[in-house]
C-alpha cells in the first residue's frame, strides 16, 4: 500500500495491510533488513527524510507516527483525524509534517 525511497536510493520503506513497515537495502538484494511495528491497521503512506535519519508514516488506524530509523522505534505520534490518514510528507529535519485523511482534512503539524 505504501512505499518511500531515500533520496540517495540507499533505503526503501514499505507498508502493507499487516500494519508493519519494512526497511529494505536495495544493494543487499535480500529480505527486509528491518521492521517498524506500531500501527494497528493498514499503513497508507510513508515519507523518509532527505538524510534518512527519520521516517513518518500514516495509517488507517488514524495515526501519524514519527520513527527513528536507527533505533527502530516510534518517537512521536499524532492522532488528529477522525478516520484513516492516506498521505504524508515530511521536511528535511523531520520537525514538520503534512498529511491528509479520509475525513477531508489536510493538516500541517510539528513534532
Steps between C-alpha positions, in 0.01 A plus 500: 500500500785743568858553383770762558861519378784694661635761256834321454322170434664327796177426688150396403209486744177316430173473688220252456172359625670322792569844659878445488757724334795317346841646422696378197855559377476475120873432479465188717245333269372296791212490742398804700779635721265617773144571601310767690202382703248736656202556270186296558350522151607535135801728438383751237793739459873532574761774459873489578704807591765608250783382728324171578506564873127478551185376340135599536203276433123521499238232533137399497535490881469885478858560615806679368826367643855637505756218509869488578643278228818428696318410822205343316244649734226763507621842615168685479140446397218724381135394487291800387288327234163334553570241227785347296804713413589446133800715405804651669819700443775628729760777489877440506531533877196284582349779704212591266254258343214540252229236482149446373220265593174347396320761708606762242746684723852586384711597800840665549643402837821491700654226708 
